[in-house]
Amino acid sequence: MSTLANYLEELGTLHQLDASASVRQAVLFMCERRVGALAVTVFGEIVGVLTERDVLKRGVAAGVDLDETPAYEVMTPMLVTAEITDSVDEAVEEMQRAGSRHVVVQHPRHRADFVGFLCRDELLLAEHRRRSRRSASGVPTAVIDDGTGSVPIDLAA
């Protein structure tokens, strides 16, 4: 059975931005990293997720000033969380229940530590690729990117 840990190295970089950043800054951040969603944080704690859909619906369509409006005003505050040991099926079912396309992944022994961010569509598509390829080291890792640099995390620790 595939667990979320199997996908974090390939898909799970946790792109995060402070809630006080403007919507335009958030969009530029997503564009630079070629991602459609990111975690929104306050003092390092994840408080929501900002997606392209949020920006279009609650930002552009609502006519807000993208330079003056903070990301937290257009983000989705509800988060779907899972542990790296959860199966892909469990995570996808939870996303379906919550009406979300994203899941924030936690370390099972350090529940306050979020180690990844997965998109349902990418997760399902990666299942096929995972079957044909394994990590050279065999040890799953994740990356956290807060805009100041990426930090790899050994998920086996």
Phi, psi and omega in degrees: 000132180281134175252168180297331178302328180297339186251346186297322181297321182278319190241347199266018179304128182269093177280125183224152183216143180295143183301335182279349178298147180289161177301319179298318177299320179296317179297316178298319177301314179294318180297316180300325183262358180056050177234156181257003181200156175209159178279140178254129186238154170231119184051040177083353180263133181287127182244353180179183178231139177246122181245165175304320180298319177299315181298316181292313186285307185268350180252283185297306183296329180278351176077024180284157176282109185295336179277333184257339183276125178287151183305324184297339180282342179242356181288169171263115185286336182282131180245143170258124179241154177210163176262155181299339180274352179291150177284159176301317180301316179298316181294317180295319177298318180295320177297318178299314180301319184274353182069034182242153176253006183226150177224136174265130186257131181254155172280134185295329181269343181231072190301337178283344181269115175269129187245355181192169183216119185238141176262134183305313182297315179294322179298314180293321178292327182287341180305316180296315181295323182297324181299329185263000185212141176236155176298140180302322181274339184079356181256117180292141177229163177227166180228136174248129180237111180254014180094345179256357180144154181269140180237115177285145180232128176280113184283348180278344183287000000 
